[in-house]
């Protein structure tokens, strides 16, 4: 009102809520129940963090490590949707409504992402991979055309997936002993595999 009384433009007010932890409680430095930008960037790209901040800016956001994989996959989904809109009748409107247009200042990159971050995490968890070479061995079976050299963004995700698995999944993994029936089934499978010819695929 003071600005308007003086004949000047009033400021635009932006009301926003705070961040919450996984239990819906306020994040507090004294409690240590939050994550920092540096911690996020150890497990995911800056673009995924930008997307997390961009969406629903006025509402309280649950900020904990479990939201990182979803943010990564959503970023690449938006990126794919942005380029799919090219050539359509409402392309300009669709691009402006897409978060990646704003994240990349109107010039989103073209990235081929044959596998999702969630799939990479499942692959790391199933294989207990501790290095990129092991994980790329599986990826190349899924998509022979993909290599670290021609898809550096995927190679970057492979590194993030290994780090995320090492720090959050592996410490909580528990294995039980197999039952007699399960052990017999695995022994039978092993003997059948050993009996197969050397050149079997």
C-alpha positions as CSV (number, residue, x, y, z in Angstrom):
1,X,0.0,0.0,0.0
2,X,2.9,2.4,0.8
3,X,4.4,1.7,-2.7
4,X,1.1,2.4,-4.4
5,X,0.5,5.6,-2.3
6,X,3.9,6.8,-3.6
7,X,2.9,6.0,-7.1
8,X,5.3,3.1,-7.5
9,X,4.9,-0.5,-8.4
10,X,4.1,-2.7,-5.4
11,X,6.4,-5.8,-5.0
12,X,5.1,-9.2,-6.0
13,X,4.7,-11.4,-2.9
14,X,5.7,-15.0,-3.1
15,X,4.5,-17.1,-0.2
16,X,6.2,-20.5,0.3
17,X,6.4,-23.2,2.9
18,X,9.4,-25.0,4.4
19,X,10.9,-28.4,3.7
20,X,9.8,-31.5,5.6
21,X,11.6,-34.7,6.3
22,X,10.3,-38.2,5.4
23,X,8.0,-38.2,8.5
24,X,6.4,-34.9,7.5
25,X,8.3,-33.0,10.2
26,X,10.1,-29.7,9.8
27,X,13.7,-30.0,8.7
28,X,16.0,-28.6,11.4
29,X,19.8,-28.1,11.6
30,X,19.8,-29.0,15.2
31,X,18.0,-32.3,14.6
32,X,20.2,-33.0,11.5
33,X,17.2,-34.4,9.7
34,X,17.7,-32.7,6.3
35,X,20.0,-33.0,3.3
36,X,22.2,-30.4,1.8
37,X,22.7,-29.5,-1.8
38,X,26.1,-31.0,-1.7
39,X,24.7,-34.3,-0.5
40,X,22.0,-34.3,-3.2
41,X,24.6,-33.6,-5.9
42,X,26.7,-36.6,-4.7
43,X,23.8,-38.9,-5.8
44,X,22.1,-37.0,-8.7
45,X,22.6,-34.3,-11.3
46,X,22.1,-30.6,-10.7
47,X,19.2,-30.7,-13.2
48,X,17.3,-33.2,-11.0
49,X,17.7,-30.8,-8.0
50,X,16.5,-27.9,-10.2
51,X,13.4,-29.8,-11.1
52,X,12.7,-30.7,-7.4
53,X,12.9,-27.0,-6.6
54,X,10.9,-25.9,-9.7
55,X,7.8,-28.0,-9.1
56,X,5.1,-26.8,-6.7
57,X,7.2,-23.9,-5.4
58,X,4.6,-22.7,-2.9
59,X,3.9,-26.0,-1.1
60,X,5.9,-27.8,1.6
61,X,8.3,-30.3,0.0
62,X,9.4,-33.6,1.6
63,X,13.2,-33.5,1.2
64,X,14.9,-36.7,2.0
65,X,17.1,-39.2,0.2
66,X,14.3,-41.4,-1.0
67,X,13.0,-38.5,-3.3
68,X,16.2,-38.3,-5.3
69,X,15.7,-41.3,-7.7
70,X,12.1,-40.1,-8.5
71,X,13.4,-36.6,-9.3
72,X,16.1,-38.0,-11.6
73,X,13.6,-40.1,-13.6
74,X,11.1,-37.3,-13.7
75,X,13.7,-34.9,-15.2
76,X,14.5,-37.3,-18.1
77,X,10.7,-37.9,-18.6
78,X,10.2,-34.2,-19.0
79,X,13.2,-33.9,-21.3
80,X,11.9,-36.7,-23.5
81,X,8.4,-35.1,-23.6
82,X,9.9,-31.7,-24.5
83,X,11.5,-33.0,-27.7
84,X,8.5,-35.2,-28.6
85,X,6.4,-32.0,-28.7
86,X,8.5,-30.7,-31.6
87,X,6.4,-30.5,-34.8
88,X,3.0,-30.7,-33.1
89,X,0.4,-28.0,-33.4
90,X,0.7,-26.8,-29.8
91,X,4.5,-27.3,-29.6
92,X,5.3,-23.8,-28.3
93,X,2.7,-24.1,-25.5
94,X,3.8,-27.6,-24.6
95,X,7.5,-26.5,-24.4
96,X,6.7,-23.5,-22.2
97,X,4.6,-25.7,-19.9
98,X,7.5,-28.1,-19.6
99,X,9.9,-27.5,-16.6
100,X,13.0,-28.3,-18.6
101,X,12.4,-25.3,-20.8
102,X,12.8,-23.1,-17.6
103,X,15.6,-25.2,-16.1
104,X,17.7,-24.9,-19.3
105,X,16.8,-21.3,-20.1
106,X,14.8,-22.2,-23.2
107,X,17.4,-24.6,-24.7
108,X,17.1,-28.1,-23.2
109,X,19.7,-30.6,-24.5
110,X,18.8,-33.7,-26.5
111,X,19.7,-36.8,-24.4
112,X,19.1,-40.4,-25.2
113,X,18.4,-42.3,-22.0
114,X,17.7,-46.0,-22.7
115,X,17.3,-47.0,-19.1
116,X,15.8,-45.2,-16.1
117,X,17.6,-44.3,-12.9
118,X,15.3,-46.6,-11.0
119,X,16.3,-49.5,-13.3
120,X,20.0,-48.7,-12.7
121,X,19.4,-48.8,-9.0
122,X,17.7,-52.2,-9.3
123,X,20.5,-53.5,-11.5
124,X,23.2,-52.3,-9.0
125,X,21.2,-53.9,-6.1
126,X,20.8,-57.2,-7.9
127,X,24.4,-57.4,-9.1
128,X,26.1,-55.8,-6.1
129,X,28.2,-53.9,-8.6
130,X,30.9,-51.7,-7.1
131,X,32.3,-50.2,-10.3
132,X,31.0,-48.7,-13.6
133,X,32.6,-51.5,-15.7
134,X,30.5,-54.2,-14.1
135,X,27.3,-52.2,-14.5
136,X,28.1,-51.3,-18.1
137,X,28.5,-55.0,-18.8
138,X,24.8,-55.5,-18.1
139,X,23.7,-52.2,-19.8
140,X,25.5,-53.2,-23.0
141,X,23.5,-56.5,-23.1
142,X,20.3,-54.4,-22.9
143,X,21.4,-51.8,-25.4
144,X,24.4,-52.7,-27.4
145,X,24.6,-49.3,-29.0
146,X,25.0,-47.5,-25.6
147,X,28.6,-46.9,-24.4
148,X,30.2,-44.6,-21.9
149,X,31.8,-42.7,-24.8
150,X,28.6,-42.0,-26.8
151,X,26.3,-41.6,-23.8
152,X,28.2,-39.6,-21.1
153,X,24.9,-38.7,-19.4
154,X,24.1,-42.4,-18.9
155,X,27.6,-43.0,-17.7
156,X,27.1,-40.2,-15.2
157,X,23.9,-41.8,-13.9
158,X,25.7,-45.1,-13.6
159,X,28.2,-43.4,-11.2
160,X,25.3,-41.9,-9.2
161,X,23.5,-45.2,-9.0
162,X,26.6,-47.0,-7.6
163,X,27.1,-44.2,-5.0
164,X,23.4,-44.2,-4.0
165,X,23.4,-48.0,-3.6
166,X,26.7,-48.0,-1.6
167,X,25.5,-45.4,0.9
168,X,21.7,-46.1,1.2
169,X,20.8,-49.6,0.0
170,X,23.8,-51.8,0.8
171,X,24.1,-51.0,4.5
172,X,20.5,-52.0,5.1
173,X,20.5,-55.2,2.9
174,X,19.9,-58.4,4.8
175,X,20.2,-61.9,3.4
176,X,18.6,-65.0,4.9
177,X,19.7,-68.6,4.5
178,X,17.8,-70.5,1.8
179,X,15.3,-73.2,2.8
180,X,16.0,-76.8,1.9
181,X,13.6,-76.6,-1.0
182,X,15.3,-73.3,-2.3
183,X,18.8,-74.8,-1.9
184,X,17.8,-77.9,-3.8
185,X,16.3,-75.8,-6.6
186,X,19.4,-73.6,-6.9
187,X,21.7,-76.7,-6.9
188,X,19.5,-78.2,-9.7
189,X,19.7,-74.9,-11.7
190,X,23.5,-74.8,-11.3
191,X,23.9,-78.4,-12.5
192,X,21.7,-77.7,-15.5
193,X,23.7,-74.5,-16.4
194,X,27.0,-76.4,-16.1
195,X,25.7,-79.1,-18.5
196,X,24.9,-76.6,-21.2
197,X,27.3,-76.2,-24.2
198,X,30.1,-73.6,-23.9
199,X,28.7,-71.4,-26.7
200,X,25.1,-71.2,-25.3
201,X,23.7,-67.7,-25.2
